Amino acid sequence: MLERLWRPDTVFYNSKYSYLHTIPTSNRLWRLFPDGSIWYSSRITVKAKCNMNLKNFPVDKQICQLLIGSC
């Protein structure tokens, strides 16, 4: 039944690679609420490319944007 529910096909546009955790089992969570809404969660690891600003090294602060979309 769960495989028939729509899930977003999430894309990380600035990732070097990403993967869903599946070992030892699929790491996904579905929650059905009394009002009929459904909450879906999955564990994903993403390695993204970020531009580094080392101007204040060694006390620098980095901000990395993760660009997420759906096809």
TORVOFI-259326 format. One record per residue (C-alpha): x, y, z; residue in one letter. Coordinates in steps of 0.001 Angstrom, whole numbers, plus 500000, padded with zeros to 6 digits. Each point is the difference from the previous one (the first is absolute). Layout:
XYZa
...
This chain:
500000500000500000m
502745502502500905l
501686499609496616e
496817501337498377r
500189503323501897l
501604502969498249w
503397501060501319r
501958503027498803p
502979499142497793d
502388502177501971t
503097501301498207v
503017501701501609f
501247502259497205y
503380500893501479n
500867496564501390s
503096498051499096k
498066496872500938y
497067498931502133s
498434496733501032y
497089498577501965l
500899497856502989h
498779496457499366t
502228497764502123i
498967497882501831p
496470501076498996t
498389502925498256s
500272503007502321n
496622501627499319r
497132501044502226l
496343500467499083w
497487501556502400r
496269500187499302l
498012502645501905f
496284499919500904p
499283502862497559d
501294497846497107g
503332501774499562s
503160497920499641i
503485500805501258w
502941498374498179y
503597500061501165s
503125498298498681s
503647500131501001r
502256501355497260i
503712500786500022t
501108502830497710v
503515501204499234k
499739503510498560a
502408502479498456k
500408503203502018c
502123503066499325n
502304500677502945m
500740503477501353n
503171499849502097l
500324503777500441k
499738499771503809n
501881496706500423f
500305498358502557p
496747501466501372v
498205500000496664d
496347499104499572k
498717498087496985q
496508500099498516i
499153497244497549c
496778500071497988q
498420496684499129l
497899500381496852l
497047497588500157i
497354499458497356g
497669497450498478s
499854498882496372c
